[in-house]
Amino acid sequence: MADKNDFLLRIITPDRVFYESQVDMVEFNTTEGEIGVLPGHIPMTVIVKPGILQISEPEGEKKAALHAGFAEILPEGVTILAEVVEWPEEIDEKRAESAKERAEKRLNGKAANTDIVRAETALQRAIARIQVLK
C-alpha cells in the first residue's frame, strides 16, 4: 500500500512491463545529468540517457542497465518509457565487453564516415551494462 514516503515506479519497454512497484527513490541519467526522484517531486519530463538505473525499495536496492527513453515525473509516480532495460542477470558480460571495445575502436579510429554520436551512445550502453554487473 502506498504512503507518503513512497511512489509508483513504472518502467515500460516495447517488449514488456519491466518493473512496476512502490519505491522510496529512483536514480538514473538524463541528458541534463543524473537525477534522483523522491515522493512529491515536481512534475517534469526528461530524456533518459544510457546509464545505471538504481531503485530504492523498502527491502533494499536494485540496479539495472537503462538505455535511451523518456521519463514522466509526477508527485505521485514516475513512468519511464525505455528502449531497453536489463537486470544484471540478463546481461552477457563478454558481449558487453566486445561492444565496448568496438565502440572505442570506432571513436579512436577517427574515420571520416564514423557516426560519432552513434558510437558514443554504443559506448555508453556497453559501459552501463558492464557497471551494473559489478
N, C-alpha and C positions, 0 to 999 in steps of 0.2 A: 504494500500500500504506500502511496506517495505521501510524503510530508514536506514541510518547507525546507528541509535540508537535502532534498534530492530532486531530480527531474528526470523526464523520459528522454533517453537517447535512442534514436533510430538510425541505423546505418543500412542503406539500401544500395545494391548494385544491380546491373541489368539482369543478373542471374538469380539473385536471391535476396532475402532479407538477412543481412549478415549478422545484425545484432539489434535487439530491442529489449530494453530493460531500464529500470530506475537506477540512476547513478548519482554519485556525490559530485563528480567532476569529470571533465573530459579535456584532453590537451591534444593539439595537432598543429601542423604547419599550414599557414596560409600564404598567399602571395605577399602579404604585408608583414609577415613574421609569425612567430609561434603565438598561439592563443590558448588560454586556459579558461574554461567556461564553468561557472558555478551557478547554482539555482538563483533565479531572479536576474540573470544577465540582461542587459539592454538588448532590444531587438536589433538584429543586423543580419546581413547576408554576406558571406565571404567566399572567396575562391580557394579551394584546397590545393595545396602544393604537396608533392610526394614527401613522405617522412613517416615518423613513428606516431601512431595513434595510441594514446595512453588513457585508459578508462579506469577511474577510481570507483569501485563498488564498496558497499559496506563489508563484504567478505575479503577484500583485497584489491590488487591491481591486475589489469590485463593489458597486454600490448599486442599491437598488430601493425603490419605494414600497410599504410594508407596511400593510395595514389591519387591522381587528379580527380577533381569533382567540385561540388558546391556544398555549402552548409547554410542552413537557415537556423539562426539562433533566436529563440524567444525566451521570455522569462520562465515559462513552464516546460521548455524542452528544446532539444536540438535534433535536427534531421540532417544527416549527411547523405548526399547522393554522390556515390563514388564510382569511378570506372572499375577499380579493383581494390579489394581489401583482403589481406591474407593473415590468418593466425600463424604463429611460428611453425606449427606442425604441418602447415600446408605449403611451406617454402622448401624448395630444393636448393640447398646451400651451394652445391657445385655449379648449378645453373646460374645462380645469382652472382657468384664469383666470376664466371665466364662472361656474363653480361656486363659486369663492372669493367673487366679487362677490355672488352670490345669497345665500350663507350670511351674509356680513357684513351685507347689507341686512336679512335676516330678524332677525339678532341686534340690529341697531341700531334696527329699526323698533318694537320693544317692543310688538307687537300681542298682545292678550290670548290669542289662540289659537295663538301660536307655540310649537312644541315646542323649547325651548331646548337640551335635550340633543342632540336630532337635528340641530339647526342647528350646534351646536358640533362635533359629530362630522363633519358635512359639511365644515365649515371646516378641521378638522384633516386630513382626507383630501385636500382640494384643496391645502393648503399642502405636504403631504408630496409630492404629485405635482409641484408646481412646484419644490420644493427639490431633488428628485432629478434634475431636468433641468439644474440649474445646476452 
